[in-house]
Amino acid sequence: MKKTYLFTPGPTQVPPEVTLAEAKPLIHHRTSEFSNIFAKVTDGLKYIFQTKNGEVFIFASSGTGGMEACVVNTLSQGDKVAVVKGGKFGERWAEICEAYGVEVIPVDIEYGKAVKPDLLDYLLKKERDVKAVFVTQCETSTGVVDDIERIANVVKGHNVLLIVDAITGIGVHPLMMDDWGIDIAVAGSQKGCMLPPGLAFVCVAQSAWDAIEKSILPKYYWDFKKMRKGLGNKTTPFTPAISLITAAGKALDMIKEEGIENVWKRHARLAHATREGIKALGLELFAGEASSNVLTAVKSPEGIDINSAIKRLRDETGVTITGGQEELKGKIFRIGHMGYVNDFDIILAISAVEKCLYENGYKIELGKGVSKVQEVLVSCKK
Ligand SMILES: *Cc1c(COP(=O)(O)O)cnc(C)c1O
């Protein structure tokens, strides 16, 4: 018998209600029935991005497609941008920009550390012709969360666009499009939104349209102007991912019912319990103080082949956690706890980590992490 438990930083677990909504017989997308679903989903997305004035576009793509859309809609060849690079996803912003002939000023941050907003202030004072700043709310490759509110405060003072990869941040950490003055933010379906992969959500504030009008990078499918026109007719310009959008309607209903503030609080509480459980096992958090509520990145203990240990855990028990990527391969492991996650998921995840390490030669007392998690969850009320 095989049962699977995903504790990965995407894809994440999908509630059965959402899967059922996705499995409904297809309807045609040029109908009022679909338009009603589409309009409801768009409203639900505006709620999770905390925007009243902005618009949200839904692309059939993974999150990276949404990132590319941000670049091609706001910039032109030869433009200069600043990119916060503290991990693989910050690096992706830079790679996309460079692919289109946009000049990148890298803001290199040591892996596992958050960017200091003052550093951006200093850079923007020095480099007067920067058009946009690209940041990552939660750098999923390292487990770090950046302070987008303070970053937005700095960037706004320089009259520069702020474009945020909130692909894992959304629905986990607060992200206030309107209140913080973010110009564009991207999210993806398979992280905190409790959906399968396949949708990118791009939230565009009114303040971004001046740059969008001026941008001459090539684009066709990703064109925000086409998307905006479609939105006026409660649809997308090209065939939407009908089943996934229907499923999104259900997932967003669940978020609305819980209340976004409670969703943020739930993640904070569960992430706190995870970190305490990890520490109780004598392990160290890779991102220390900057650890996000999206996932917990942990330094791999010495003398253990973490990747084969993770593979063995998955093969034998169906529990999936992940290792590090590229430079961090073998050095860390990551436990995702975003989206459809509750107290007992954390207990299960920590018990799996214990088993995984124990059976691969790391000396721990079994149950020590689990009992700490229990203790934290019992004492730290919802
Ligand atoms: C997962 C992720 C992405 C990439 O999304 P894809 O859906 O794999 O294209 C980008 N940024 C962050 C922070 C992510 O976690």
The ligand as an ORCA input file, in Angstrom:
! r2SCAN-3c Opt
* xyz 0 1
  C       8.852     27.264     -6.919
  C       9.409     28.625     -7.023
  C       9.616     29.254     -8.260
  C       9.459     28.554     -9.562
  O       8.241     28.143     -9.837
  P       7.971     27.052    -10.970
  O       6.521     26.860    -10.747
  O       8.799     25.852    -10.659
  O       8.288     27.659    -12.269
  C      10.067     30.552     -8.267
  N      10.337     31.207     -7.138
  C      10.191     30.640     -5.934
  C      10.515     31.426     -4.727
  C       9.715     29.327     -5.844
  O       9.588     28.755     -4.656
*
